[in-house]
């Protein structure tokens, strides 16, 4: 991908600006739609069938920004959205944490033992595994949980794992609320754009790096972070495509990439690693119930 010419802007001014266009994966009622509405009051939302379509709409300038889930407190990293981000050249410009409450919903107000089939997005099903194991039902993974509401309205004895908003939008019964494995079920979302943000004084930065494949490489790679007294809030590995048993590392740390001490650390980090890719600096996100 060709290098993009980035502009710097303040995310808070964007929120106060005229109506902006936001892409998200899923249909109306999805958690991505819910968090988009909480982040941007003045917006036109564009539902997309896939994460890939969200990235495509941003790159083609059909929308100003995209909102994607990247991490969940129960199941961990959302692999598809993270992989697309690494390959896209887009920048993270904001983050948000949303408390996720899953419901079991259906067109019929029936007893749980009468359910023969349960639909849900793979991530949602994984977050509700303990409850679903108590049902004597076929579990069907569907690419869009909110979109599966249209299916269960046509089927008998079928149910769906989705948000309360999906039940309200489609006039469905909530058979059981809060079925996730943990009450502390939170998903982290990134807001993505072609542009970069300016420093707010309360920022985080996410980057990816690849070390040399030799003993002690990771320890040496992380030393500049400790030497510059930078607070690292996440460290995670993910497999490198096409290179078995070799890994890329993702880190989050406190600070903006333009802060003087961060600039110094990044120079040292690039000297010690074969690849360093800054995915974005952004304001520390809010937590939404």
C-alpha positions as a printed NumPy array, in Angstrom:
array([[  0.   ,   0.   ,   0.   ],
       [  1.21 ,   3.461,  -0.888],
       [  2.03 ,   5.834,   1.932],
       [ -0.85 ,   8.149,   2.768],
       [ -0.571,  11.828,   3.459],
       [ -1.858,  12.286,   6.996],
       [ -3.454,  15.289,   8.61 ],
       [ -3.437,  15.941,  12.332],
       [ -6.635,  16.848,  14.111],
       [ -8.165,  16.97 ,  17.569],
       [-10.715,  14.203,  18.104],
       [-12.766,  16.38 ,  20.449],
       [-13.222,  19.003,  17.719],
       [-14.337,  16.273,  15.33 ],
       [-17.06 ,  15.265,  17.781],
       [-18.336,  18.846,  17.86 ],
       [-18.162,  19.292,  14.083],
       [-20.843,  18.795,  11.439],
       [-22.33 ,  15.375,  10.787],
       [-19.711,  12.717,  10.02 ],
       [-19.998,   9.341,   8.324],
       [-19.132,   6.228,  10.346],
       [-18.87 ,   2.624,   9.111],
       [-19.325,  -0.35 ,  11.451],
       [-19.582,  -4.118,  11.05 ],
       [-23.016,  -5.616,  11.623],
       [-26.602,  -4.464,  11.419],
       [-28.712,  -2.146,  13.546],
       [-28.577,  -3.271,  17.148],
       [-25.021,  -4.585,  17.041],
       [-22.658,  -3.51 ,  19.802],
       [-20.544,  -1.689,  17.207],
       [-23.566,   0.45 ,  16.351],
       [-24.277,   1.053,  20.039],
       [-20.751,   2.283,  20.795],
       [-20.701,   4.391,  17.6  ],
       [-23.804,   6.226,  18.778],
       [-22.256,   6.812,  22.187],
       [-19.042,   8.203,  20.684],
       [-20.589,  10.387,  17.98 ],
       [-23.947,  12.042,  18.515],
       [-23.9  ,  13.772,  15.119],
       [-23.239,  10.966,  12.676],
       [-24.615,   8.948,   9.794],
       [-23.94 ,   5.263,  10.371],
       [-23.19 ,   2.804,   7.569],
       [-23.685,  -0.883,   8.47 ],
       [-21.249,  -3.297,   6.772],
       [-21.511,  -7.066,   6.405],
       [-17.803,  -7.636,   7.099],
       [-14.836,  -5.988,   8.81 ],
       [-13.147,  -5.86 ,   5.415],
       [-15.957,  -3.651,   4.089],
       [-15.467,  -1.223,   6.987],
       [-11.794,  -0.793,   6.064],
       [-12.655,  -0.51 ,   2.374],
       [-15.183,   2.278,   2.96 ],
       [-12.613,   4.291,   4.933],
       [ -9.906,   3.85 ,   2.298],
       [-12.275,   4.804,  -0.537],
       [-13.443,   7.932,   1.347],
       [-17.05 ,   6.717,   1.44 ],
       [-16.971,   7.383,   5.191],
       [-14.858,   9.538,   7.491],
       [-14.149,   6.86 ,  10.092],
       [-14.812,   3.27 ,  11.057],
       [-15.505,   1.628,  14.42 ],
       [-14.311,  -1.957,  15.006],
       [-13.995,  -4.221,  18.069],
       [-10.415,  -5.295,  18.735],
       [-10.352,  -6.959,  22.148],
       [-12.713,  -8.612,  24.625],
       [-12.116,  -9.226,  28.318],
       [-13.287, -12.864,  28.057],
       [-12.052, -14.159,  24.684],
       [ -9.141, -11.78 ,  24.084],
       [ -8.03 , -10.234,  20.788],
       [-10.457, -10.061,  17.851],
       [ -8.113, -11.572,  15.276],
       [ -9.776, -10.497,  12.034],
       [-10.089,  -6.798,  12.846],
       [ -6.547,  -6.683,  14.257],
       [ -5.068,  -8.362,  11.161],
       [ -6.902,  -5.947,   8.861],
       [ -5.639,  -2.992,  10.9  ],
       [ -2.038,  -4.166,  10.61 ],
       [ -2.339,  -4.429,   6.821],
       [ -4.423,  -1.309,   6.216],
       [ -2.242,   1.739,   6.821],
       [ -5.122,   3.334,   8.755],
       [ -4.61 ,   5.093,  12.087],
       [ -6.288,   4.542,  15.445],
       [ -7.715,   7.922,  16.478],
       [ -9.863,   6.961,  19.465],
       [-10.846,   4.032,  21.652],
       [-13.856,   3.107,  23.776],
       [-14.708,   0.319,  26.197],
       [-18.3  ,  -0.945,  26.191],
       [-19.84 ,  -3.228,  28.799],
       [-21.34 ,  -6.158,  26.899],
       [-24.571,  -7.727,  28.138],
       [-25.76 , -10.608,  25.988],
       [-29.376, -11.77 ,  25.936],
       [-31.061, -14.895,  24.636],
       [-33.919, -13.672,  22.455],
       [-36.616, -15.307,  20.335],
       [-39.845, -14.571,  18.461],
       [-41.67 , -16.925,  20.87 ],
       [-41.886, -16.6  ,  24.649],
       [-40.864, -20.232,  25.229],
       [-39.116, -22.277,  27.877],
       [-35.354, -22.716,  27.492],
       [-35.613, -26.503,  27.231],
       [-37.78 , -26.118,  24.117],
       [-35.101, -24.261,  22.127],
       [-33.687, -26.43 ,  19.327],
       [-31.269, -23.95 ,  17.696],
       [-29.275, -20.909,  18.882],
       [-27.654, -18.417,  16.492],
       [-24.954, -15.896,  17.288],
       [-21.775, -14.184,  16.133],
       [-18.739, -16.414,  16.885],
       [-17.341, -13.911,  19.409],
       [-20.709, -13.592,  21.172],
       [-21.127, -17.359,  21.367],
       [-17.625, -17.726,  22.839],
       [-18.456, -15.125,  25.499],
       [-21.561, -17.116,  26.533],
       [-20.097, -20.623,  26.36 ],
       [-20.971, -21.661,  29.939],
       [-24.649, -20.801,  29.552],
       [-24.949, -22.317,  26.083],
       [-23.576, -25.624,  27.355],
       [-26.64 , -25.916,  29.611],
       [-28.962, -25.906,  26.592],
       [-29.768, -29.008,  24.586],
       [-29.634, -26.971,  21.367],
       [-27.737, -26.782,  18.114],
       [-25.338, -23.82 ,  18.212],
       [-25.043, -22.001,  14.878],
       [-22.232, -19.501,  14.278],
       [-23.404, -16.574,  12.14 ],
       [-21.339, -13.748,  10.627],
       [-23.664, -11.088,  12.044],
       [-25.522, -11.647,  15.294],
       [-27.875,  -8.707,  14.864],
       [-28.601,  -9.777,  11.285],
       [-29.565, -13.288,  12.444],
       [-32.665, -11.757,  14.05 ],
       [-34.291, -11.921,  10.617],
       [-33.653, -15.67 ,  10.525],
       [-35.115, -16.562,  13.904],
       [-38.272, -14.606,  13.069],
       [-38.907, -17.193,  10.338],
       [-37.985, -20.303,  12.329],
       [-39.759, -22.123,  15.124],
       [-37.987, -22.889,  18.396],
       [-34.915, -20.847,  17.424],
       [-33.156, -18.233,  19.524],
       [-30.359, -15.699,  19.165],
       [-27.547, -14.36 ,  21.346],
       [-27.632, -10.587,  20.897],
       [-28.174,  -7.226,  22.598],
       [-31.38 ,  -5.901,  24.169],
       [-31.458,  -3.348,  21.362],
       [-31.823,  -6.144,  18.775],
       [-34.809,  -7.503,  20.7  ],
       [-36.409,  -4.052,  20.77 ],
       [-35.754,  -3.333,  17.084],
       [-37.262,  -6.649,  15.935],
       [-40.026,  -6.954,  18.564],
       [-38.557, -10.152,  20.028],
       [-38.87 , -11.695,  23.476],
       [-35.924, -11.705,  25.88 ],
       [-35.861, -15.257,  27.259],
       [-32.877, -14.654,  29.522],
       [-30.732, -11.598,  30.143],
       [-27.022, -11.386,  31.   ],
       [-25.972, -14.83 ,  29.768],
       [-22.269, -13.991,  29.277],
       [-19.681, -16.025,  31.214],
       [-18.592, -13.012,  33.277],
       [-20.516,  -9.961,  34.485],
       [-17.313,  -8.009,  33.802],
       [-17.603,  -8.565,  30.053],
       [-16.105,  -5.605,  28.219],
       [-15.167,  -5.075,  24.582],
       [-12.594,  -2.537,  23.445],
       [-13.286,  -0.678,  20.206],
       [-10.984,   1.393,  17.998],
       [-12.053,   4.34 ,  15.862],
       [-10.05 ,   4.281,  12.622],
       [ -9.264,   6.987,  10.085],
       [ -6.75 ,   7.936,   7.402],
       [ -5.657,  10.849,   9.597],
       [ -3.663,  11.164,  12.815],
       [ -4.662,  12.91 ,  16.024],
       [ -2.799,  15.673,  17.798],
       [ -1.796,  15.263,  21.433],
       [ -4.443,  15.842,  24.115],
       [ -2.164,  15.365,  27.124],
       [ -3.979,  12.14 ,  28.057],
       [ -3.098,   9.735,  25.275],
       [ -2.117,   6.167,  24.501],
       [ -0.196,   4.739,  21.562],
       [ -0.449,   1.327,  19.912],
       [  2.342,  -0.124,  17.798],
       [  3.519,  -3.411,  16.343],
       [  7.092,  -4.648,  16.074],
       [  9.04 ,  -7.683,  14.936],
       [ 12.22 ,  -8.75 ,  16.687],
       [ 15.147, -10.736,  15.348],
       [ 14.61 , -14.456,  15.839],
       [ 17.329, -15.027,  18.458],
       [ 17.667, -15.466,  22.243],
       [ 16.965, -12.371,  24.347],
       [ 15.558, -10.38 ,  21.397],
       [ 12.27 ,  -9.49 ,  23.116],
       [ 14.03 ,  -8.366,  26.301],
       [ 16.332,  -6.088,  24.294],
       [ 13.395,  -4.77 ,  22.269],
       [ 11.471,  -3.698,  25.35 ],
       [ 14.414,  -2.129,  27.178],
       [ 13.913,   1.392,  25.67 ],
       [ 10.393,   1.446,  27.127],
       [ 11.683,   0.768,  30.633],
       [ 14.711,   3.057,  30.232],
       [ 12.453,   5.985,  29.307],
       [ 10.047,   5.288,  32.187],
       [  7.083,   4.634,  29.891],
       [  4.051,   2.778,  31.206],
       [  3.274,  -0.18 ,  28.93 ],
       [ -0.357,  -1.256,  29.324],
       [ -0.493,  -4.204,  26.928],
       [  1.927,  -6.708,  25.391],
       [  0.612,  -9.405,  23.078],
       [  2.06 , -11.711,  20.446],
       [  0.44 , -12.816,  17.196],
       [  1.726, -15.22 ,  14.529],
       [  3.466, -13.793,  11.467],
       [  1.707, -14.682,   8.225],
       [  3.716, -17.142,   6.159],
       [  6.361, -17.676,   8.864],
       [  5.578, -20.606,  11.126],
       [  6.43 , -20.125,  14.821],
       [  7.565, -16.537,  14.348],
       [  5.654, -13.676,  15.93 ],
       [  4.8  , -10.01 ,  15.789],
       [  4.271,  -8.151,  19.062],
       [  1.564,  -5.586,  19.794],
       [  2.014,  -3.08 ,  22.602],
       [  0.036,  -0.209,  24.076],
       [  1.702,   2.441,  26.209],
       [  0.819,   5.742,  27.836],
       [  1.792,   8.817,  25.823],
       [  1.526,  10.323,  22.336],
       [  3.981,   9.532,  19.537],
       [  4.892,  13.246,  19.325],
       [  5.73 ,  13.583,  23.045],
       [  9.517,  14.195,  23.382],
       [ 10.211,  11.188,  25.615],
       [  8.12 ,   8.951,  23.316],
       [ 10.008,  10.214,  20.248],
       [ 13.285,   9.276,  21.967],
       [ 11.997,   5.832,  22.904],
       [ 10.706,   5.148,  19.372],
       [ 14.098,   5.975,  17.853],
       [ 15.754,   3.505,  20.214],
       [ 13.053,   0.898,  19.539],
       [ 13.581,   1.154,  15.768],
       [ 17.323,   0.611,  16.227],
       [ 16.687,  -2.676,  18.038],
       [ 13.901,  -4.192,  15.886],
       [ 13.598,  -5.167,  12.235],
       [ 10.077,  -3.712,  11.899],
       [  8.277,  -1.059,  13.961],
       [  4.831,   0.136,  12.853],
       [  2.921,   2.818,  14.759],
       [ -0.797,   2.073,  14.534],
       [ -1.887,   5.32 ,  16.139],
       [ -1.886,   7.684,  19.109],
       [ -5.285,   8.505,  20.545],
       [ -7.017,   9.879,  23.651],
       [ -7.415,   7.425,  26.522],
       [-10.885,   5.998,  25.969],
       [-14.065,   6.2  ,  27.968],
       [-15.927,   3.273,  29.526],
       [-19.595,   3.002,  28.596],
       [-22.204,   0.885,  30.389]])
